[in-house]
Amino acid sequence: PNVAFRYAISSIKINKRPKVCFIYLGNPHLTMRERVATYSTPGSLSRHFVRKHVSQLKDGQFVNCMDCDVRLKTRKDLLIHAERIHGTVSRGPAERLIV
């Protein structure tokens, strides 16, 4: 489990298009298997990210990036951080959520 965890952490830092969810990875309340789950393609991760994290974020809620130790207070902050820092791209439907 430690090897998988270290690999997952490195993948969200160095891969241009990772296949591991940085939000799940930093959530100590999930099982290790859930935290290091790898999606089959970067596009699959993008779909997961938009459906489970971006579209579920309500006004006034926030997301903590445990890896970077930052609080993301808006959808726009979350989308920008995900792409610039972790390489998780969310084009298309997610762009409409920034409004």
N, CA, C and O of each residue as an XYZ file, in Angstrom:
396
protein
N       0.807     -1.220      0.000
C       0.000      0.000      0.000
C       0.846      1.278      0.000
O       0.481      2.255     -0.654
N       1.968      1.283      0.723
C       2.808      2.479      0.760
C       3.408      2.791     -0.602
O       3.530      3.957     -0.976
N       3.782      1.758     -1.342
C       4.355      1.957     -2.669
C       3.303      2.562     -3.589
O       3.596      3.506     -4.324
N       2.096      2.038     -3.560
C       1.009      2.561     -4.388
C       0.700      4.008     -4.018
O       0.454      4.840     -4.891
N       0.714      4.298     -2.735
C       0.426      5.651     -2.270
C       1.510      6.624     -2.741
O       1.195      7.710     -3.229
N       2.770      6.246     -2.601
C       3.874      7.115     -3.047
C       3.824      7.323     -4.567
O       4.079      8.423     -5.057
N       3.496      6.267     -5.296
C       3.373      6.391     -6.749
C       2.237      7.346     -7.103
O       2.393      8.196     -7.980
N       1.099      7.213     -6.430
C      -0.055      8.072     -6.700
C       0.284      9.534     -6.419
O      -0.076     10.418     -7.196
N       0.969      9.782     -5.320
C       1.358     11.157     -4.984
C       2.286     11.730     -6.055
O       2.109     12.867     -6.491
N       3.252     10.956     -6.467
C       4.169     11.468     -7.492
C       3.443     11.703     -8.812
O       3.801     12.618     -9.554
N       2.434     10.896     -9.118
C       1.735     11.042    -10.396
C       0.935     12.335    -10.473
O       0.774     12.889    -11.561
N       0.428     12.831     -9.346
C      -0.340     14.081     -9.399
C       0.568     15.303     -9.399
O       0.097     16.434     -9.513
N       1.863     15.073     -9.271
C       2.817     16.187     -9.272
C       3.616     16.273    -10.558
O       3.981     17.369    -10.983
N       3.896     15.136    -11.187
C       4.797     15.171    -12.344
C       4.119     14.818    -13.665
O       4.626     15.190    -14.724
N       3.010     14.127    -13.637
C       2.349     13.757    -14.888
C       1.553     14.946    -15.424
O       0.851     15.627    -14.678
N       1.674     15.179    -16.718
C       0.915     16.271    -17.320
C      -0.581     15.981    -17.264
O      -1.375     16.889    -17.019
N      -0.964     14.759    -17.482
C      -2.364     14.349    -17.414
C      -2.444     13.095    -16.540
O      -2.376     11.980    -17.056
N      -2.586     13.264    -15.230
C      -2.604     12.106    -14.327
C      -3.872     11.273    -14.482
O      -4.827     11.674    -15.147
N      -3.854     10.115    -13.853
C      -5.015      9.219    -13.841
C      -5.449      8.924    -12.411
O      -6.208      7.985    -12.169
N      -4.961      9.738    -11.451
C      -5.305      9.595    -10.035
C      -5.948     10.896     -9.581
O      -5.464     11.977     -9.917
N      -7.030     10.803     -8.822
C      -7.755     11.981     -8.345
C      -7.016     12.589     -7.144
O      -6.881     11.953     -6.098
N      -6.543     13.822     -7.311
C      -5.802     14.463     -6.224
C      -6.672     14.728     -5.003
O      -6.154     14.794     -3.888
N      -7.966     14.881     -5.184
C      -8.865     15.123     -4.046
C      -9.042     13.837     -3.237
O      -8.955     13.861     -2.009
N      -9.288     12.725     -3.913
C      -9.408     11.453     -3.198
C      -8.087     11.067     -2.542
O      -8.069     10.554     -1.423
N      -6.990     11.314     -3.237
C      -5.669     10.957     -2.719
C      -5.392     11.641     -1.381
O      -4.779     11.050     -0.492
N      -5.839     12.873     -1.242
C      -5.587     13.616     -0.020
C      -6.628     13.435      1.066
O      -6.548     14.087      2.107
N      -7.604     12.564      0.849
C      -8.683     12.386      1.819
C      -8.382     11.212      2.760
O      -8.519     10.054      2.365
N      -7.976     11.502      3.993
C      -7.623     10.425      4.927
C      -8.824      9.611      5.406
O      -8.651      8.582      6.060
N     -10.028     10.056      5.090
C     -11.235      9.335      5.508
C     -11.611      8.207      4.553
O     -12.484      7.394      4.855
N     -10.947      8.163      3.401
C     -11.195      7.089      2.435
C     -10.232      5.942      2.700
O      -9.199      6.114      3.347
N     -10.589      4.770      2.191
C      -9.675      3.635      2.305
C      -8.477      3.885      1.387
O      -8.563      4.685      0.455
N      -7.384      3.213      1.643
C      -6.197      3.374      0.806
C      -6.515      2.988     -0.639
O      -6.019      3.621     -1.571
N      -7.318      1.979     -0.828
C      -7.695      1.556     -2.183
C      -8.436      2.672     -2.918
O      -8.182      2.917     -4.098
N      -9.356      3.351     -2.220
C     -10.085      4.461     -2.834
C      -9.158      5.643     -3.127
O      -9.300      6.314     -4.149
N      -8.220      5.887     -2.230
C      -7.319      7.027     -2.378
C      -6.383      6.872     -3.574
O      -6.079      7.859     -4.244
N      -5.929      5.671     -3.851
C      -4.954      5.467     -4.928
C      -5.585      4.907     -6.205
O      -4.869      4.510     -7.125
N      -6.901      4.872     -6.266
C      -7.581      4.341     -7.454
C      -7.083      5.066     -8.704
O      -6.984      6.292     -8.731
N      -6.776      4.291     -9.722
C      -6.271      4.843    -10.976
C      -7.338      4.674    -12.044
O      -7.864      3.578    -12.241
N      -7.653      5.763    -12.729
C      -8.628      5.718    -13.815
C      -7.928      5.236    -15.083
O      -6.714      5.389    -15.223
N      -8.685      4.662    -15.993
C      -8.080      4.049    -17.179
C      -7.424      5.070    -18.101
O      -6.429      4.760    -18.756
N      -7.960      6.266    -18.159
C      -7.392      7.322    -19.006
C      -7.492      8.653    -18.267
O      -8.279      8.781    -17.329
N      -6.706      9.638    -18.677
C      -6.868     10.964    -18.088
C      -8.274     11.532    -18.333
O      -8.791     12.287    -17.510
N      -8.886     11.168    -19.461
C     -10.255     11.608    -19.745
C     -11.251     11.031    -18.752
O     -12.199     11.709    -18.356
N     -11.042      9.788    -18.350
C     -11.914      9.174    -17.335
C     -11.781      9.908    -16.011
O     -12.774     10.126    -15.317
N     -10.563     10.288    -15.658
C     -10.356     11.073    -14.445
C     -11.056     12.427    -14.568
O     -11.677     12.890    -13.611
N     -10.963     13.059    -15.726
C     -11.630     14.350    -15.931
C     -13.134     14.235    -15.737
O     -13.744     15.090    -15.096
N     -13.737     13.183    -16.286
C     -15.185     12.981    -16.106
C     -15.519     12.790    -14.629
O     -16.471     13.383    -14.123
N     -14.742     11.967    -13.946
C     -14.939     11.759    -12.509
C     -14.840     13.097    -11.772
O     -15.699     13.422    -10.952
N     -13.802     13.861    -12.063
C     -13.547     15.123    -11.387
C     -14.730     16.079    -11.538
O     -15.171     16.686    -10.562
N     -15.238     16.209    -12.752
C     -16.363     17.116    -12.997
C     -17.621     16.611    -12.303
O     -18.322     17.387    -11.654
N     -17.917     15.317    -12.432
C     -19.157     14.775    -11.866
C     -19.145     14.710    -10.342
O     -20.150     15.023     -9.704
N     -18.036     14.314     -9.759
C     -17.986     14.084     -8.304
C     -17.523     15.285     -7.498
O     -17.859     15.406     -6.320
N     -16.765     16.163     -8.108
C     -16.198     17.250     -7.324
C     -16.679     18.623     -7.782
O     -17.143     19.411     -6.958
N     -16.581     18.925     -9.066
C     -16.938     20.251     -9.548
C     -18.445     20.477     -9.501
O     -18.903     21.469     -8.933
N     -19.209     19.582    -10.082
C     -20.659     19.803    -10.150
C     -21.334     19.649     -8.790
O     -22.436     20.162     -8.599
N     -20.713     18.968     -7.855
C     -21.289     18.772     -6.517
C     -20.977     19.942     -5.578
O     -21.572     20.044     -4.505
N     -20.063     20.813     -5.967
C     -19.650     21.927     -5.116
C     -20.738     22.998     -5.096
O     -21.047     23.598     -6.126
N     -21.306     23.229     -3.939
C     -22.378     24.213     -3.791
C     -21.796     25.540     -3.299
O     -20.693     25.584     -2.755
N     -22.555     26.613     -3.499
C     -22.112     27.924     -3.023
C     -21.838     27.862     -1.527
O     -22.634     27.320     -0.761
N     -20.728     28.411     -1.129
C     -20.364     28.419      0.283
C     -19.542     27.215      0.712
O     -18.922     27.236      1.776
N     -19.529     26.161     -0.103
C     -18.702     25.000      0.208
C     -17.289     25.240     -0.302
O     -17.056     26.151     -1.097
N     -16.372     24.444      0.144
C     -14.998     24.558     -0.315
C     -14.392     23.173     -0.403
O     -14.929     22.204      0.135
N     -13.267     23.098     -1.089
C     -12.515     21.859     -1.208
C     -11.111     22.150     -0.705
O     -10.503     23.151     -1.082
N     -10.604     21.279      0.140
C      -9.224     21.388      0.587
C      -8.355     20.492     -0.274
O      -8.670     19.319     -0.476
N      -7.264     21.042     -0.781
C      -6.264     20.213     -1.454
C      -5.239     19.879     -0.385
O      -4.415     20.716     -0.017
N      -5.294     18.656      0.107
C      -4.406     18.236      1.184
C      -2.950     18.179      0.720
O      -2.033     18.386      1.515
N      -2.744     17.901     -0.555
C      -1.388     17.816     -1.076
C      -0.708     19.186     -1.057
O       0.477     19.292     -0.739
N      -1.456     20.224     -1.397
C      -0.897     21.576     -1.478
C      -1.208     22.416     -0.245
O      -0.673     23.513     -0.084
N      -2.066     21.903      0.619
C      -2.476     22.621      1.818
C      -3.109     23.971      1.487
O      -2.760     25.000      2.066
N      -4.056     23.940      0.534
C      -4.798     25.148      0.172
C      -6.295     24.855      0.215
O      -6.730     23.720      0.021
N      -7.064     25.897      0.472
C      -8.528     25.808      0.472
C      -9.030     26.467     -0.802
O      -8.711     27.622     -1.082
N      -9.818     25.724     -1.569
C     -10.368     26.204     -2.831
C     -11.833     26.542     -2.591
O     -12.657     25.657     -2.363
N     -12.148     27.835     -2.646
C     -13.453     28.315     -2.192
C     -14.516     28.403     -3.278
O     -15.704     28.491     -2.968
N     -14.116     28.382     -4.536
C     -15.096     28.482     -5.622
C     -14.813     27.406     -6.666
O     -13.740     26.803     -6.684
N     -15.795     27.179     -7.532
C     -15.589     26.231     -8.631
C     -14.420     26.673     -9.506
O     -13.595     25.865     -9.933
N     -14.375     27.968     -9.757
C     -13.303     28.497    -10.598
C     -11.941     28.217     -9.964
O     -11.018     27.778    -10.649
N     -11.812     28.469     -8.662
C     -10.550     28.180     -7.959
C     -10.186     26.702     -8.090
O      -9.032     26.356     -8.344
N     -11.187     25.837     -7.915
C     -10.961     24.391     -7.996
C     -10.495     23.986     -9.393
O      -9.537     23.224     -9.527
N     -11.159     24.485    -10.426
C     -10.804     24.134    -11.801
C      -9.403     24.629    -12.169
O      -8.623     23.908    -12.791
N      -9.100     25.850    -11.780
C      -7.782     26.410    -12.093
C      -6.685     25.635    -11.360
O      -5.671     25.276    -11.959
N      -6.886     25.380    -10.079
C      -5.893     24.635     -9.297
C      -5.698     23.231     -9.869
O      -4.567     22.773    -10.034
N      -6.800     22.559    -10.168
C      -6.727     21.187    -10.689
C      -5.891     21.126    -11.960
O      -5.073     20.222    -12.126
N      -6.095     22.084    -12.853
C      -5.379     22.045    -14.127
C      -3.934     22.528    -13.990
O      -3.015     21.873    -14.483
N      -3.729     23.650    -13.337
C      -2.379     24.225    -13.271
C      -1.422     23.441    -12.383
O      -0.246     23.286    -12.713
N      -1.928     22.950    -11.261
C      -1.055     22.297    -10.298
C      -1.016     20.780    -10.479
O       0.048     20.169    -10.376
N      -2.182     20.165    -10.751
C      -2.262     18.706    -10.785
C      -2.512     18.114    -12.170
O      -2.549     16.891    -12.309
N      -2.683     18.944    -13.194
C      -2.846     18.437    -14.554
C      -4.196     17.810    -14.843
O      -4.368     17.155    -15.870
N      -5.160     18.004    -13.945
C      -6.498     17.456    -14.164
C      -7.306     18.476    -14.959
O      -7.721     19.507    -14.431
N      -7.519     18.173    -16.222
C      -8.177     19.086    -17.146
C      -9.668     18.802    -17.153
O     -10.090     17.647    -17.100
N     -10.460     19.856    -17.217
C     -11.919     19.668    -17.241
C     -12.534     20.643    -18.232
O     -13.113     21.657    -17.843
N     -12.407     20.335    -19.481
C     -12.953     21.181    -20.544
C     -14.391     20.780    -20.846
O     -14.878     19.754    -20.370
N     -15.051     21.593    -21.632
C     -16.413     21.265    -22.053
C     -17.426     21.640    -20.999
O     -17.484     22.800    -20.591
N     -18.239     20.678    -20.537
C     -19.317     20.982    -19.589
C     -18.848     21.710    -18.333
O     -19.588     22.523    -17.779
N     -17.647     21.433    -17.885
C     -17.151     22.071    -16.661
C     -17.000     23.572    -16.832
O     -17.177     24.326    -15.875
N     -16.674     24.015    -18.043
C     -16.502     25.441    -18.265
C     -17.800     26.195    -18.004
O     -17.761     27.337    -17.547
N     -18.932     25.592    -18.278
C     -20.215     26.234    -18.025
C     -20.492     26.379    -16.548
O     -21.300     27.220    -16.151
N     -19.837     25.573    -15.720
C     -20.064     25.622    -14.274
C     -19.374     26.810    -13.615
O     -19.659     27.133    -12.462
N     -18.476     27.454    -14.334
C     -17.739     28.583    -13.748
C     -18.604     29.823    -13.662
O     -18.331     30.693    -12.835
N     -19.610     29.936    -14.460
C     -20.436     31.149    -14.546
C     -20.713     31.773    -13.216
O     -21.394     32.796    -13.145
